[in-house]
Amino acid sequence: MKLLDAMYSIVSADGNQLRLQLHPEHEIYQAHFPGNPITPGVCLVQIVAELAGRQLQRHLTLHRVANLKFTAPVSPVETPMIDVVLSSIDEVEDMVKVKGSIAAAGTGTVMTKYSLEFKG
């Protein structure tokens, strides 16, 4: 499921740092959770896949979660703008390893840290 331009939009991109606008009206937030929407972890992983794939100009599919830490909920109401940092994107054979973080825009408050491996 593609989330770009549906669940979120890219506001700005500066190299490997992207600022995103979350869309609280998206159907996922109606179920997760009504009245207190929180971005599901699987959606955060999909966002990273889409953004890294966009940089590499190809579709990426999650292969393995090496490390994934949620330190604060990502709410489209409380933190409608987030900064996604793709600290490193390494291509090793048929794998793409991506490390980085997701933070509340402009605050530096990290909400998610990740180290993910994709095929594509």
ABEGO torsion letter per residue (X at the ends): XBABGAABBBABBBEABBBBBBBAABAAAAAOBBGBBBBBAAAAAAAAAAAAAAAAGBBBBBABBABBBBABBBBAAABABBBBBBABBBBBEABBBBBEBBBBBGAGBBABBBBBBBBX
